[in-house]
Amino acid sequence: MGRRDTLILSILTLITAIGWIVFDVYHASIDTTVPQDVEEKLSPVVPNFDKNLIQKIKQRQIVLPLESSPTGSPSGKPTGAP
């Protein structure tokens, strides 16, 4: 490939890349819209916390669930291998 062919290929590649970038920017600017229901859900969270409730949670003891079964068997004892 000669020097002239390399120059032409480089210019065409540059034009293609610039065109691609321009098209992507244009497409993103006209196509990006947020639906109304999503926009409503994106509202900021109001940071009003009940400080008394948080203190009660910090002070409580560890409570195990009523039906805790670490092995998955109803009796709570490990079952034998089949």
Backbone as CSV, one residue per row, in Angstrom:
resi,resn,N_x,N_y,N_z,CA_x,CA_y,CA_z,C_x,C_y,C_z
1,MET,0.860,-1.152,0.000,0.000,0.000,0.000,0.914,1.225,0.000
2,GLY,0.607,2.146,-0.879,1.437,3.336,-1.019,1.085,4.406,-0.006
3,ARG,1.884,5.460,-0.061,1.695,6.570,0.877,0.356,7.275,0.632
4,ARG,-0.009,7.392,-0.652,-1.264,8.057,-0.999,-2.464,7.248,-0.515
5,ASP,-2.394,5.923,-0.654,-3.488,5.062,-0.198,-3.656,5.140,1.324
6,THR,-2.549,5.195,2.034,-2.595,5.307,3.485,-3.232,6.625,3.905
7,LEU,-2.928,7.696,3.208,-3.506,9.002,3.511,-5.015,8.983,3.283
8,ILE,-5.435,8.424,2.182,-6.872,8.371,1.867,-7.600,7.512,2.905
9,LEU,-7.026,6.380,3.265,-7.633,5.510,4.267,-7.713,6.212,5.624
10,SER,-6.690,6.954,5.982,-6.689,7.683,7.250,-7.758,8.770,7.267
11,ILE,-7.906,9.497,6.169,-8.916,10.558,6.078,-10.320,9.965,6.151
12,LEU,-10.567,8.866,5.446,-11.882,8.230,5.490,-12.191,7.685,6.891
13,THR,-11.189,7.138,7.555,-11.383,6.646,8.922,-11.710,7.799,9.861
14,LEU,-11.023,8.922,9.731,-11.284,10.096,10.553,-12.694,10.626,10.315
15,ILE,-13.112,10.707,9.065,-14.466,11.187,8.739,-15.512,10.241,9.327
16,THR,-15.259,8.943,9.238,-16.197,7.963,9.796,-16.301,8.109,11.314
17,ALA,-15.167,8.257,11.989,-15.175,8.391,13.444,-15.887,9.667,13.881
18,ILE,-15.621,10.775,13.210,-16.289,12.037,13.548,-17.794,11.935,13.302
19,GLY,-18.176,11.331,12.191,-19.597,11.148,11.893,-20.286,10.277,12.928
20,TRP,-19.614,9.236,13.354,-20.158,8.338,14.353,-20.381,9.082,15.675
21,ILE,-19.401,9.868,16.090,-19.518,10.631,17.339,-20.653,11.652,17.250
22,VAL,-20.735,12.357,16.155,-21.789,13.361,15.979,-23.161,12.689,16.010
23,PHE,-23.297,11.566,15.319,-24.576,10.862,15.301,-24.950,10.381,16.696
24,ASP,-23.994,9.823,17.460,-24.288,9.346,18.809,-24.712,10.482,19.737
25,VAL,-24.047,11.616,19.648,-24.410,12.758,20.488,-25.808,13.257,20.121
26,TYR,-26.095,13.352,18.859,-27.412,13.793,18.401,-28.496,12.809,18.862
27,HIS,-28.233,11.516,18.675,-29.210,10.491,19.050,-29.460,10.510,20.560
28,ALA,-28.421,10.663,21.353,-28.579,10.707,22.809,-29.344,11.950,23.256
29,SER,-29.168,13.060,22.556,-29.842,14.292,22.971,-31.338,14.272,22.668
30,ILE,-31.749,13.600,21.601,-33.171,13.582,21.271,-33.886,12.364,21.834
31,ASP,-33.147,11.313,22.183,-33.777,10.060,22.578,-33.873,9.898,24.090
32,THR,-33.126,10.637,24.865,-33.102,10.459,26.305,-34.246,11.226,26.954
33,THR,-35.262,10.484,27.381,-36.377,11.061,28.117,-36.696,10.136,29.288
34,VAL,-37.122,10.699,30.379,-37.473,9.925,31.566,-38.998,9.866,31.638
35,PRO,-39.567,8.655,31.691,-41.021,8.548,31.803,-41.525,9.191,33.093
36,GLN,-42.776,9.605,33.087,-43.367,10.326,34.213,-43.358,9.493,35.487
37,ASP,-43.692,8.192,35.397,-43.739,7.371,36.601,-42.344,7.179,37.209
38,VAL,-41.320,7.099,36.377,-39.956,6.976,36.883,-39.508,8.294,37.511
39,GLU,-39.889,9.384,36.910,-39.511,10.697,37.438,-40.111,10.930,38.826
40,GLU,-41.338,10.435,39.044,-41.967,10.571,40.353,-41.232,9.737,41.400
41,LYS,-40.734,8.580,41.003,-40.030,7.699,41.939,-38.624,8.191,42.239
42,LEU,-38.101,9.089,41.458,-36.757,9.614,41.653,-36.718,10.809,42.591
43,SER,-37.808,11.075,43.265,-37.833,12.215,44.186,-36.875,11.954,45.349
44,PRO,-36.275,12.998,45.904,-35.311,12.798,46.987,-35.971,12.284,48.254
45,VAL,-35.213,11.527,49.032,-35.707,10.976,50.287,-35.594,12.044,51.367
46,VAL,-36.660,12.220,52.129,-36.670,13.196,53.211,-36.017,12.550,54.439
47,PRO,-34.965,13.121,54.965,-34.235,12.481,56.071,-34.821,12.785,57.443
48,ASN,-36.078,12.512,57.638,-36.718,12.706,58.947,-36.856,11.344,59.612
49,PHE,-35.997,11.070,60.598,-36.016,9.802,61.289,-36.473,10.014,62.734
50,ASP,-37.171,9.024,63.244,-37.610,9.055,64.627,-36.423,8.653,65.502
51,LYS,-35.810,9.619,66.179,-34.604,9.364,66.962,-34.892,8.463,68.155
52,ASN,-36.078,8.556,68.730,-36.435,7.674,69.847,-36.485,6.223,69.395
53,LEU,-37.031,5.975,68.232,-37.106,4.618,67.707,-35.709,4.077,67.423
54,ILE,-34.842,4.897,66.895,-33.473,4.462,66.624,-32.755,4.102,67.919
55,GLN,-32.955,4.860,68.968,-32.348,4.557,70.261,-32.890,3.239,70.835
56,LYS,-34.188,3.000,70.673,-34.775,1.744,71.145,-34.188,0.548,70.396
57,ILE,-33.972,0.716,69.108,-33.395,-0.363,68.311,-31.959,-0.636,68.751
58,LYS,-31.203,0.406,69.036,-29.825,0.240,69.488,-29.753,-0.450,70.843
59,GLN,-30.748,-0.248,71.703,-30.714,-0.785,73.054,-31.281,-2.197,73.168
60,ARG,-31.973,-2.693,72.189,-32.610,-3.993,72.339,-31.589,-5.129,72.275
61,GLN,-31.976,-6.214,72.905,-31.142,-7.408,72.948,-31.319,-8.187,71.649
62,ILE,-30.410,-9.114,71.416,-30.522,-9.962,70.231,-31.693,-10.916,70.432
63,VAL,-32.568,-10.978,69.459,-33.753,-11.817,69.548,-33.697,-12.831,68.423
64,LEU,-33.786,-14.111,68.787,-33.822,-15.160,67.771,-35.253,-15.389,67.323
65,PRO,-35.455,-15.767,66.083,-36.814,-16.061,65.614,-37.409,-17.252,66.365
66,LEU,-38.717,-17.322,66.452,-39.378,-18.405,67.164,-39.105,-19.754,66.527
67,GLU,-39.109,-19.809,65.230,-38.929,-21.073,64.528,-37.560,-21.121,63.865
68,SER,-36.509,-21.045,64.648,-35.177,-21.106,64.071,-34.742,-22.555,63.987
69,SER,-34.294,-22.946,62.818,-33.839,-24.304,62.594,-32.555,-24.237,61.791
70,PRO,-31.386,-24.332,62.430,-30.131,-24.178,61.700,-29.872,-25.269,60.680
71,THR,-30.418,-26.475,60.880,-30.150,-27.566,59.943,-31.266,-27.756,58.934
72,GLY,-32.387,-27.171,59.177,-33.501,-27.324,58.254,-34.433,-28.452,58.643
73,SER,-34.070,-29.279,59.640,-34.950,-30.356,60.061,-35.948,-29.824,61.091
74,PRO,-37.147,-30.368,61.158,-38.161,-29.850,62.079,-37.752,-29.945,63.549
75,SER,-36.978,-30.963,63.907,-36.622,-31.127,65.320,-35.449,-30.264,65.717
76,GLY,-34.719,-29.736,64.754,-33.563,-28.916,65.056,-32.307,-29.741,65.230
77,LYS,-32.434,-31.066,65.136,-31.272,-31.938,65.270,-30.789,-32.322,63.877
78,PRO,-29.489,-32.496,63.691,-28.990,-32.897,62.363,-29.510,-34.265,61.983
79,THR,-29.796,-34.429,60.729,-30.269,-35.702,60.234,-29.084,-36.504,59.742
80,GLY,-29.221,-37.822,59.741,-28.149,-38.710,59.292,-27.984,-38.670,57.789
81,ALA,-26.843,-39.119,57.331,-26.581,-39.165,55.881,-27.435,-40.238,55.245
82,PRO,-27.933,-40.060,54.046,-28.808,-41.061,53.406,-28.065,-42.304,53.012
